């Protein structure tokens, strides 16, 4: 036999042909691996984009929940002012503070403390979510500290307010110092 196979082809030709096929398969395998690596990379990047989007959505949802919680707190406070008659006491404190009884002084002090506590409880959220510029929150001075009684209460209470929420204390102090009494 002179290097021929049963089918009449040269043994060396079959080996060479097999070698070419194996080389092509190896090249195809490398190309396939490169494509699979590229697809995996795109999938990872796509996954990271989705995670970033989900984090952003979660932050948006958290902000909305925070705002809702704050609004509910103010709504509760407003309703308690109406139901408890504190509005009439505030009016009396503005018009005739000398006629307030000791019990009314305590009631007004407790009310102003509740207002400040609500701001303090929500204070970090005000600044974290930039709600401090919302008119509903930013006019605590104008709504609660425009009369002498409340200003005197603030003067007595400023140190503990400043300890907890210096931004709020600054806001009220700036309002008191820059705004004449009604």
Secondary structure in CASP SS format (residue, H / E / C, confidence):
PFRMAT SS
TARGET T0000
AUTHOR 0000-0000-0000
METHOD secondary structure of the structure
MODEL  1
X C 1.00
X C 1.00
X C 1.00
X E 1.00
X C 1.00
X C 1.00
X C 1.00
X C 1.00
X C 1.00
X E 1.00
X H 1.00
X H 1.00
X H 1.00
X H 1.00
X H 1.00
X H 1.00
X H 1.00
X H 1.00
X H 1.00
X H 1.00
X H 1.00
X H 1.00
X H 1.00
X H 1.00
X H 1.00
X H 1.00
X H 1.00
X H 1.00
X H 1.00
X H 1.00
X H 1.00
X H 1.00
X H 1.00
X H 1.00
X H 1.00
X H 1.00
X H 1.00
X H 1.00
X H 1.00
X H 1.00
X H 1.00
X H 1.00
X H 1.00
X H 1.00
X H 1.00
X H 1.00
X H 1.00
X H 1.00
X H 1.00
X H 1.00
X H 1.00
X H 1.00
X H 1.00
X H 1.00
X H 1.00
X H 1.00
X H 1.00
X H 1.00
X H 1.00
X H 1.00
X H 1.00
X H 1.00
X H 1.00
X H 1.00
X H 1.00
X H 1.00
X H 1.00
X H 1.00
X H 1.00
X H 1.00
X H 1.00
X H 1.00
X H 1.00
X H 1.00
X H 1.00
X H 1.00
X H 1.00
X H 1.00
X H 1.00
X H 1.00
X H 1.00
X H 1.00
X H 1.00
X H 1.00
X C 1.00
X H 1.00
X H 1.00
X H 1.00
X H 1.00
X H 1.00
X H 1.00
X H 1.00
X H 1.00
X H 1.00
X H 1.00
X C 1.00
X H 1.00
X H 1.00
X H 1.00
X C 1.00
X C 1.00
X H 1.00
X H 1.00
X H 1.00
X H 1.00
X H 1.00
X H 1.00
X H 1.00
X H 1.00
X H 1.00
X H 1.00
X H 1.00
X H 1.00
X H 1.00
X H 1.00
X H 1.00
X H 1.00
X H 1.00
X H 1.00
X H 1.00
X H 1.00
X H 1.00
X H 1.00
X H 1.00
X H 1.00
X H 1.00
X H 1.00
X H 1.00
X C 1.00
X C 1.00
X C 1.00
X C 1.00
X C 1.00
X C 1.00
X H 1.00
X H 1.00
X H 1.00
X H 1.00
X C 1.00
X H 1.00
X H 1.00
X H 1.00
X H 1.00
X H 1.00
X C 1.00
X C 1.00
X C 1.00
X H 1.00
X H 1.00
X H 1.00
X H 1.00
X H 1.00
X H 1.00
X H 1.00
X H 1.00
X H 1.00
X H 1.00
X H 1.00
X H 1.00
X H 1.00
X H 1.00
X H 1.00
X H 1.00
X H 1.00
X C 1.00
X H 1.00
X H 1.00
X H 1.00
X H 1.00
X H 1.00
X H 1.00
X H 1.00
X H 1.00
X H 1.00
X H 1.00
X H 1.00
X H 1.00
X H 1.00
X C 1.00
X C 1.00
X C 1.00
X C 1.00
END
